[in-house]
Amino acid sequence: MAAADLLVVFLDLILRQIPVVYSKYFSFLFSLRMCNIQAAMIYAATDCSVWFTVAFTFDRCVAICYQRLKNKYCTERMAAVVLGTVTAMSCSKNIFWYFILIGMYFLADNPRFCWTRNGVSGSPIWGIIAILHYLLTPVVPFVLVLLLNAVTIRHILVASRARKTLRGPGTGETHKDPEMESRRKSLILLLAISGNFISLWTLFTVNYIWAELYKLVRGTVFPPYSMQEVAYMLQLLSCCTNTALYAVTQTHFREQLKDIVKYPFTLIIKLTQFRRGPNNPLPLSA
């Protein structure tokens, strides 16, 4: 999930803006179909980022709520199968962007990427494709994440009450339940990532629905341009925060991060000890 987010940041926030900001140095792109390729890659990476979040939410739901299914589903092999399937479907789903867009960047201060082919934007086929595209990302993920979170939270609350009843009122707060502590940490991570996804994609979804209503309902006001810009900014921000959330919530991740930071100093100490070794040989009796 973090790798997909990083790919979105690299493709959408860096490579996409370079031809716009430095247009005079990238005039050769007019003769290439780079925009088409990049558009398909950006949309595929965004879909991977969103659906990896759904897969993560489902994985936590199975691990916490369904112990029998956990042993079969929560394995490295199944994780690789799920990630590979989501990646393949995301790439296949977004190939059509290569054929719908023309290979020309909109080189101006307003970075709207590349143009749509003539006659495509107003056709009913384009309308159906656009609706299906935004239904699959992010409307359907919204619904799935909310439902899975509701099931997980309900199960944890019911299990907590049952375990407190079995442990009895005399145990008090001094005796912590390791199982409930583990579930509590999983719940915090689940809600942090899912809540981050929903909150930062909400304005983007509202802006899209509003824009579609403007096309279908007469008298509807088009959404403000500032709202569109903020919606895109928040949508891209959602792809920058998962790694930070891991660092905050996951103990194992923080330990590995500390090891990375301390590794250069540990290496220097080992090299220093190694150099001092020949000057202080061990006694023969040893």
Secondary structure, DSSP 8 states (H G I E B T S, - for coil): -HHHHHHHIIIIIIITTHHHHTGGG-GGGGGS-HHHHHHHHHHHHHHHHHHHHHHHHHHHHHHHH-HHHHHHHSSHHHHHHHHHHHHHHHHHHTTHHHHHEEEEE--SSS---EEE-TTTTTSHHHHHHHHHHHIIIIIHHHHHHHHHHHHHHHHHHHHHHHHHHHH-TTSTTTS--HHHHHHHHHHHHHHHHHHHHHHHHHHHHHHHHHHHHHHHSTT-----HHHHHHHHHHHHHTTSSHHHHHHHH-HHHHHHHHHHHHHHHHHHHHHHHHHHTTTS---TT-
